[in-house]
Amino acid sequence: MHGKSLSPPLSSLWGHLLDLLLVDIYQTGSEMLSKSARVTYILLGHSLGFGFGYALLPLFAYFIRGWRMLLVAAALPGFLFIPTWCLIPESPRWLLQKGRVEEAELVIRKAAQWNRVPAPEVIFRAGDCLELMQNKDEEEQTYTYMDLMRTHNIRNITILGVFIWISVAMVYYGLSLNSSNLHGNIYLNCFISAAIDIVVYVATWLLIDRAPRPTLLFTTLMFCGIMLLVIKLVPEDMPIIVQVLALVGKTGVSAAYCFIYVFFTELMPTVVRNMGLGICATAARIGAIICPYLLYMGLYSKILPYIIFGTASIMAAAVSMLLPDTRNSKLPDLLIQTKHIRRFSCCSKEALSTRPDATEGFKEVN
């Protein structure tokens, strides 16, 4: 009895810990890698792993019918993260913002040694260190979640991010969970849904630098919303058409879901990036919590969940055009580097303005 009562809280705790870990993986990896490798790391390094894990889930569920053992099987790979605590160094960008230049240089030199390339004799120029001293007051400040509301620009990004992440997660998990309600074998439907995600992640990686960030997010979410709303026009005696439209629409929100991690990593300054992504990830979990209740409405009207998901996707698409384009921009480090973001940047050629930061002085090590 005690084991049964502890099982749900422990599984929920494990899920929350994984969410925290995911945010840290995104932030640390993005800050340690060069611009050319950052997008590849997020879209292929993480999203593809997520997709393959998603594809393995129906296979595990087919052979492990007990939900407790299924949770154990899904949780065991998490122990592989334990050794990374000793292997992954601190972010050089974060060390620079704390004025710990020597430690940042040591991390860069170790990375060069691991990659078997010569490190430059001078990694950070004197001018870079001088700029750090000029910004010392802001760097030494202790930041809290309230700093996400301090300036006009970071406040707008946070509010828009919360809305977009709630909507995207609600639609994504809603369509993923609804795969068991589609016509055909539930395990096969889940696998097909995961396979589509894998293809979408690769396609997003190929297209991400070919269009402005807001335009790409708008296009994927709008495509998803239109496909879901078209389901309303399909007769009830044609479930295959509904299934095809739902899976095709899911390609759009799947692309948006992996893409927003790249986009908002580039939008948030280093000093509040962890908290900003944490707020957005929390908003995404709220969207995931809401979606089962929306799916339950399908008992009264099979079309209603698709209408809600389609409308939410279109609304998020419209809101995304208010965000600035961060393509080919350096990561902002300080809050003052977000002051030049224009609220309606979709109508302007001005992108995210960032001054030369302290990380510009070292060469990319690949």
ChimeraX attribute file (.defattr): number of C-alpha atoms within 10 A of each C-alpha:
attribute: neighborCount
match mode: 1-to-1
recipient: residues
	/A:1	5
	/A:2	6
	/A:3	7
	/A:4	9
	/A:5	9
	/A:6	10
	/A:7	13
	/A:8	12
	/A:9	11
	/A:10	11
	/A:11	15
	/A:12	11
	/A:13	12
	/A:14	14
	/A:15	13
	/A:16	14
	/A:17	11
	/A:18	14
	/A:19	16
	/A:20	14
	/A:21	13
	/A:22	15
	/A:23	20
	/A:24	17
	/A:25	13
	/A:26	19
	/A:27	21
	/A:28	18
	/A:29	17
	/A:30	23
	/A:31	22
	/A:32	19
	/A:33	19
	/A:34	17
	/A:35	16
	/A:36	11
	/A:37	14
	/A:38	19
	/A:39	21
	/A:40	19
	/A:41	18
	/A:42	23
	/A:43	24
	/A:44	18
	/A:45	13
	/A:46	16
	/A:47	24
	/A:48	20
	/A:49	13
	/A:50	18
	/A:51	21
	/A:52	15
	/A:53	13
	/A:54	18
	/A:55	22
	/A:56	15
	/A:57	18
	/A:58	19
	/A:59	14
	/A:60	15
	/A:61	17
	/A:62	12
	/A:63	9
	/A:64	14
	/A:65	10
	/A:66	10
	/A:67	10
	/A:68	14
	/A:69	13
	/A:70	16
	/A:71	15
	/A:72	11
	/A:73	15
	/A:74	15
	/A:75	14
	/A:76	9
	/A:77	9
	/A:78	11
	/A:79	8
	/A:80	8
	/A:81	9
	/A:82	9
	/A:83	9
	/A:84	9
	/A:85	8
	/A:86	7
	/A:87	8
	/A:88	11
	/A:89	16
	/A:90	14
	/A:91	19
	/A:92	23
	/A:93	24
	/A:94	18
	/A:95	16
	/A:96	23
	/A:97	24
	/A:98	17
	/A:99	18
	/A:100	13
	/A:101	19
	/A:102	13
	/A:103	15
	/A:104	23
	/A:105	19
	/A:106	14
	/A:107	19
	/A:108	23
	/A:109	19
	/A:110	13
	/A:111	18
	/A:112	17
	/A:113	13
	/A:114	9
	/A:115	11
	/A:116	11
	/A:117	12
	/A:118	11
	/A:119	18
	/A:120	13
	/A:121	8
	/A:122	11
	/A:123	19
	/A:124	20
	/A:125	13
	/A:126	12
	/A:127	12
	/A:128	19
	/A:129	18
	/A:130	12
	/A:131	13
	/A:132	20
	/A:133	14
	/A:134	11
	/A:135	15
	/A:136	14
	/A:137	9
	/A:138	17
	/A:139	20
	/A:140	12
	/A:141	10
	/A:142	8
	/A:143	13
	/A:144	11
	/A:145	13
	/A:146	10
	/A:147	16
	/A:148	24
	/A:149	15
	/A:150	11
	/A:151	13
	/A:152	14
	/A:153	20
	/A:154	23
	/A:155	15
	/A:156	18
	/A:157	22
	/A:158	20
	/A:159	14
	/A:160	17
	/A:161	27
	/A:162	21
	/A:163	19
	/A:164	27
	/A:165	25
	/A:166	24
	/A:167	30
	/A:168	26
	/A:169	26
	/A:170	28
	/A:171	32
	/A:172	28
	/A:173	22
	/A:174	24
	/A:175	26
	/A:176	19
	/A:177	16
	/A:178	21
	/A:179	23
	/A:180	15
	/A:181	15
	/A:182	19
	/A:183	14
	/A:184	13
	/A:185	11
	/A:186	16
	/A:187	18
	/A:188	15
	/A:189	21
	/A:190	23
	/A:191	19
	/A:192	16
	/A:193	24
	/A:194	23
	/A:195	15
	/A:196	18
	/A:197	27
	/A:198	23
	/A:199	15
	/A:200	23
	/A:201	26
	/A:202	16
	/A:203	13
	/A:204	20
	/A:205	19
	/A:206	12
	/A:207	11
	/A:208	19
	/A:209	13
	/A:210	10
	/A:211	12
	/A:212	16
	/A:213	21
	/A:214	23
	/A:215	15
	/A:216	22
	/A:217	26
	/A:218	21
	/A:219	19
	/A:220	24
	/A:221	31
	/A:222	24
	/A:223	20
	/A:224	31
	/A:225	28
	/A:226	17
	/A:227	21
	/A:228	27
	/A:229	22
	/A:230	16
	/A:231	21
	/A:232	15
	/A:233	9
	/A:234	15
	/A:235	10
	/A:236	13
	/A:237	8
	/A:238	10
	/A:239	15
	/A:240	14
	/A:241	15
	/A:242	24
	/A:243	19
	/A:244	14
	/A:245	19
	/A:246	24
	/A:247	23
	/A:248	17
	/A:249	26
	/A:250	29
	/A:251	23
	/A:252	25
	/A:253	30
	/A:254	30
	/A:255	29
	/A:256	29
	/A:257	24
	/A:258	22
	/A:259	23
	/A:260	19
	/A:261	22
	/A:262	22
	/A:263	21
	/A:264	19
	/A:265	23
	/A:266	24
	/A:267	27
	/A:268	25
	/A:269	22
	/A:270	21
	/A:271	24
	/A:272	20
	/A:273	23
	/A:274	19
	/A:275	20
	/A:276	26
	/A:277	24
	/A:278	19
	/A:279	20
	/A:280	24
	/A:281	22
	/A:282	18
	/A:283	22
	/A:284	25
	/A:285	18
	/A:286	17
	/A:287	24
	/A:288	20
	/A:289	16
	/A:290	18
	/A:291	23
	/A:292	16
	/A:293	12
	/A:294	17
	/A:295	22
	/A:296	14
	/A:297	13
	/A:298	15
	/A:299	11
	/A:300	8
	/A:301	11
	/A:302	14
	/A:303	20
	/A:304	18
	/A:305	24
	/A:306	26
	/A:307	18
	/A:308	18
	/A:309	25
	/A:310	26
	/A:311	20
	/A:312	22
	/A:313	30
	/A:314	22
	/A:315	18
	/A:316	24
	/A:317	27
	/A:318	16
	/A:319	16
	/A:320	23
	/A:321	20
	/A:322	18
	/A:323	26
	/A:324	26
	/A:325	25
	/A:326	20
	/A:327	18
	/A:328	13
	/A:329	14
	/A:330	19
	/A:331	25
	/A:332	23
	/A:333	26
	/A:334	21
	/A:335	20
	/A:336	16
	/A:337	19
	/A:338	22
	/A:339	15
	/A:340	13
	/A:341	22
	/A:342	21
	/A:343	16
	/A:344	12
	/A:345	17
	/A:346	18
	/A:347	11
	/A:348	11
	/A:349	10
	/A:350	14
	/A:351	19
	/A:352	25
	/A:353	19
	/A:354	19
	/A:355	14
	/A:356	14
	/A:357	21
	/A:358	21
	/A:359	23
	/A:360	13
	/A:361	16
	/A:362	17
	/A:363	14
	/A:364	15
	/A:365	17
	/A:366	12
